[in-house]
Amino acid sequence: MERGLLWLPLLVVFFWLVISGKREYQKVEVYKVWAEQFDNAKYDIYAVLGKKEDLITWGKPTPKGIINENIFSLSTVEKINVTIKNKLVDYDNLPVKGDANLQFLCSDNEIINIPFTDINLAIKWLNYLQKFME
């Protein structure tokens, strides 16, 4: 009986991992279908991002689809930055960890923050998108 009680928490953790893994798999599958319409796209647990011509579309991935989808034009963007905790990143002294945001400063004083879990990926997208702003 005691051994059975010791294994019960492990069984609960196992089922929780299976359910979590299934949800993430469903998110990725929904993203793959969503991303087909774009020239370039990225998946992140925080946000999905797609670029088609001069339009940027982003939203939050869920197992049932992309929610809170927003679209804006690169022609309205004056500047793009990478921030961590609302502070600009020093590209010469990058932090090893930290959630980053790709920050778009638009001509109508709107600020759009798209979250990234990987700082280097955010910087790659910054460099990629700046090519289209010139």
C-alpha positions in Angstrom: 0.0 0.0 0.0 2.8 2.4 0.9 4.6 1.7 -2.4 1.4 2.4 -4.3 1.0 5.7 -2.6 4.6 6.6 -3.5 3.9 5.9 -7.2 0.7 7.8 -7.4 2.3 11.3 -7.6 4.6 10.0 -10.4 1.5 8.7 -12.3 -0.2 12.1 -11.9 2.9 13.9 -13.2 3.1 11.5 -16.2 -0.5 12.1 -17.2 0.1 15.9 -16.8 3.1 15.7 -19.1 1.1 13.7 -21.7 -1.7 16.3 -21.7 0.7 19.2 -21.9 2.6 17.6 -24.7 -0.5 17.0 -26.7 -1.6 20.6 -26.3 1.8 21.9 -27.5 1.6 19.5 -30.5 -1.8 20.8 -31.3 -0.6 24.4 -31.2 2.3 23.6 -33.5 0.0 21.8 -36.0 -2.4 24.8 -36.0 0.6 27.1 -36.5 1.9 25.1 -39.5 -1.5 25.6 -41.3 -1.6 29.3 -40.3 2.0 29.9 -41.4 1.5 28.7 -45.0 0.0 32.0 -46.1 3.2 34.0 -45.2 6.6 34.7 -46.8 8.2 34.1 -43.4 6.8 33.1 -40.1 7.9 32.1 -36.5 6.4 30.1 -33.8 7.0 30.8 -30.1 5.1 29.7 -27.0 4.3 33.4 -26.4 3.4 34.5 -29.9 3.3 33.6 -33.6 4.5 36.1 -36.2 4.1 36.2 -40.0 5.3 38.5 -42.7 3.6 38.8 -46.1 4.8 41.6 -48.3 4.8 44.7 -46.1 2.2 43.3 -43.6 3.0 41.9 -40.2 0.5 39.6 -38.6 0.9 38.3 -35.1 -1.1 36.6 -32.4 -1.2 34.0 -29.6 -1.1 30.3 -30.4 -3.7 28.0 -28.8 -4.6 24.4 -29.6 -7.8 25.6 -31.4 -6.2 28.4 -33.4 -4.4 31.7 -33.3 -6.2 34.3 -31.1 -5.8 38.0 -30.6 -4.5 38.3 -34.2 -3.2 41.8 -35.1 -2.1 43.1 -38.4 0.0 46.2 -39.1 2.0 47.5 -42.0 5.8 48.0 -42.0 5.2 51.3 -43.8 3.8 52.7 -40.6 6.8 51.6 -38.5 9.4 54.2 -37.8 11.8 52.1 -35.8 12.2 48.5 -34.5 14.0 47.7 -31.3 14.6 44.6 -29.2 13.8 45.1 -25.5 14.0 43.0 -22.3 11.8 44.2 -19.4 11.1 47.4 -21.4 14.8 48.3 -21.6 16.6 48.4 -24.9 19.1 45.6 -25.5 22.8 46.4 -25.7 23.8 44.4 -28.8 27.5 44.4 -27.7 26.6 42.9 -24.3 23.7 40.6 -24.8 22.2 38.9 -21.8 22.3 35.1 -21.8 18.7 34.6 -20.7 15.6 36.6 -20.6 12.3 37.0 -22.5 12.7 39.6 -25.2 10.2 41.7 -27.1 10.4 42.9 -30.7 9.2 46.5 -30.3 7.7 48.4 -33.2 7.4 52.2 -32.9 4.7 53.3 -35.3 4.2 56.8 -36.9 0.9 57.2 -34.9 2.8 56.9 -31.6 1.6 53.3 -31.2 4.0 50.8 -29.6 3.6 47.2 -30.5 5.5 44.5 -28.5 5.8 41.0 -29.9 7.2 38.6 -27.3 10.0 36.1 -28.0 11.5 33.5 -25.6 14.9 33.7 -27.4 16.8 36.9 -27.6 18.9 35.8 -30.6 15.8 35.0 -32.6 14.3 38.4 -31.8 17.6 40.0 -33.1 17.4 37.9 -36.3 13.9 39.0 -36.9 14.9 42.6 -36.2 17.7 42.4 -38.8 15.3 40.6 -41.3 12.6 43.2 -41.0 14.9 46.2 -41.1 15.8 45.2 -44.7 12.3 45.9 -45.7 12.1 49.3 -44.1 14.9 50.8 -46.1 
